[in-house]
């Protein structure tokens, strides 16, 4: 596993986020707290790897495959979640499909 060098300020921010997440977990009784923790972990680790990865650096094929699979999975969940949010706000719109939502490129 790679080692990351972070500043004291960054470490304090990470610890603050962890404490905030723990507090939300204790306050959140609807069962979505695990998803929030997992999303936080995904976002944090992905950002750290993005920072460390050089523009011309090559990853192993299996690593690129896992990243592509993870992207597809997260995009599918976000589209479904956003579709549910939009559907609740825009009742009566015909033919709105979560596959029509464009995220990213």
C-alpha positions as CSV (number, residue, x, y, z in Angstrom):
1,X,0.0,0.0,0.0
2,X,1.3,3.4,-0.9
3,X,2.1,5.9,1.8
4,X,0.7,9.4,1.6
5,X,2.3,12.6,2.9
6,X,-0.2,15.1,4.2
7,X,0.1,18.3,6.1
8,X,-1.0,18.7,9.7
9,X,-3.8,20.9,8.5
10,X,-5.0,18.2,6.0
11,X,-4.9,15.6,8.8
12,X,-6.9,17.9,11.1
13,X,-9.5,18.2,8.3
14,X,-9.7,14.5,7.8
15,X,-10.1,13.9,11.5
16,X,-12.8,16.6,11.7
17,X,-14.6,14.9,8.8
18,X,-14.4,11.5,10.6
19,X,-15.8,13.0,13.8
20,X,-18.6,14.7,11.9
21,X,-19.3,11.4,10.1
22,X,-19.4,9.6,13.4
23,X,-21.8,12.2,14.8
24,X,-24.0,11.8,11.8
25,X,-24.0,8.1,12.2
26,X,-25.2,8.3,15.7
27,X,-27.9,10.8,14.8
28,X,-29.0,9.1,11.5
29,X,-31.5,6.3,12.3
30,X,-32.9,5.7,8.8
31,X,-30.2,3.2,7.7
32,X,-28.4,5.4,5.1
33,X,-25.4,6.1,7.4
34,X,-23.4,3.2,5.9
35,X,-23.8,4.6,2.4
36,X,-22.6,8.0,3.6
37,X,-19.6,6.4,5.2
38,X,-18.8,4.4,2.2
39,X,-19.2,7.4,-0.1
40,X,-16.9,9.4,2.1
41,X,-14.3,6.7,1.9
42,X,-14.6,6.4,-1.8
43,X,-14.3,10.1,-2.3
44,X,-11.4,10.5,0.0
45,X,-9.3,7.7,-1.3
46,X,-10.1,8.5,-5.0
47,X,-9.1,12.1,-4.4
48,X,-5.8,11.1,-2.7
49,X,-5.0,8.7,-5.5
50,X,-5.9,11.3,-8.1
51,X,-3.5,13.7,-6.4
52,X,-0.6,11.1,-6.4
53,X,-1.1,9.7,-9.9
54,X,1.1,11.4,-12.5
55,X,-0.3,12.4,-15.8
56,X,2.0,10.0,-17.6
57,X,1.9,7.3,-15.0
58,X,0.6,3.9,-16.2
59,X,-1.5,1.6,-13.9
60,X,-1.7,-2.1,-14.2
61,X,-4.6,-3.3,-16.5
62,X,-6.5,-4.8,-13.6
63,X,-6.3,-1.5,-11.7
64,X,-7.7,0.4,-14.7
65,X,-10.5,-2.2,-15.0
66,X,-11.5,-1.9,-11.4
67,X,-11.5,1.9,-11.6
68,X,-13.7,1.7,-14.7
69,X,-16.1,-0.7,-13.0
70,X,-16.2,1.5,-9.9
71,X,-17.0,4.6,-12.1
72,X,-19.8,2.8,-13.8
73,X,-21.3,1.6,-10.5
74,X,-21.1,5.0,-8.9
75,X,-22.6,6.7,-12.0
76,X,-25.5,4.2,-12.1
77,X,-26.3,4.9,-8.4
78,X,-26.0,8.7,-8.8
79,X,-28.2,8.7,-11.9
80,X,-30.9,6.6,-10.1
81,X,-30.7,8.8,-7.0
82,X,-30.8,12.0,-9.0
83,X,-33.7,10.6,-11.1
84,X,-35.7,9.9,-7.9
85,X,-35.0,13.4,-6.7
86,X,-36.0,15.0,-10.0
87,X,-39.0,12.7,-10.4
88,X,-40.3,13.8,-6.9
89,X,-39.9,17.5,-7.9
90,X,-41.2,17.2,-11.5
91,X,-44.2,15.0,-11.4
92,X,-46.1,14.8,-14.6
93,X,-43.1,14.9,-17.0
94,X,-43.5,12.1,-19.5
95,X,-40.6,9.9,-20.7
96,X,-38.0,11.1,-18.1
97,X,-35.6,8.2,-17.7
98,X,-32.6,8.0,-15.4
99,X,-30.5,6.8,-18.3
100,X,-31.1,10.2,-20.0
101,X,-29.2,12.0,-17.2
102,X,-25.6,12.9,-18.2
103,X,-22.9,13.0,-15.6
104,X,-19.4,14.1,-16.4
105,X,-18.2,14.3,-19.9
